[in-house]
Amino acid sequence: FRVQQGLGTTLMLRGRYHEAGPVLQEASALADGPLASATMRYRLAELSFKRGDKVQAAADYEAALRLLGRYVPRSPLMRVLLLSWEAFIQTLHTWLPALFLHRIAQPATPEQRLELKLLSGLGHTGYYCQSIVKGMWAHLRGLNLAERLPPTAELAQAWSDHAPAISLVAMFRRGERYALKSLRLREEMDDLWGQGQSLCYYGCNLYASSRYEECIACCRRAIRILEQTGDLWQVHIARYQVAAALYRLGDRAA
């Protein structure tokens, strides 16, 4: 199981998606127990997302969360209510960090860390193919949970995700602060891939706020890092931001 999972994940990161699919499916069939099964649904969701099948990715993210016993709202009304609650919790985290941030002393469990990964992925699929309400609920839910725990790689990811997410409501300065917080945490953790990913999402925020020259510089730095770590999908996202910023500046040839 672990060999197939590792091989499938490596093939996926290298952009060999057609080869990764059967290997991950085989690993999924070998998974034993809720955590292993949810982990493989997460990997399959990642693969579908990178291949452009956002609908299947969303279904797999939700199925994995339910395998872990986590609630995922189905009705639009419940999503609005839960989004409002998570937005209220995040307001408390922002204005009273000494009371609400990192208040749980125990390290995150494997189930909690997987839950945070799944909520991050579900947030992305919400923006792409479902609704901003669903995407923002999943994002804020993951952010709030991650900020309760001691610092983890998943917290750095949630802070990074916040940069493009909050740009949807034009809170660009807040997005910049969280992108830089994510970058600093990943530097402390010596997470090279994470640094590239944080820079990429910081670039998305800069692009949304029309800071095109800064976006280009930031995303080119991200590309240099991400090319070293082999995540071709993330490299392409950073390249797209560079191209889009150049287009907005009128440099169509570049």
Secondary structure, 3 states (H helix, E strand, C coil): CHHHHHHHHHHHHCCCHHHHHHHHHHHHHHCCCHHHHHHHHHHHHHHHHHCCCHHHHHHHHHHHHHHCCCCCCCCHHHHHHHHHHHHHHHHHHHHCHHHHCCCCCCCCCHHHHHHHHHHHHHHHHHHHHCCHHHHHHHHHHHHHHHHHCCCCHHHHHHHHHHHHHHHCCCCHHHHHHHHHHHHHHHHHCCCHHHHHHHHHHHHHHHHHCCCHHHHHHHHHHHHHHHHHHCCHHHHHHHHHHHHHHHHHCCCCCC
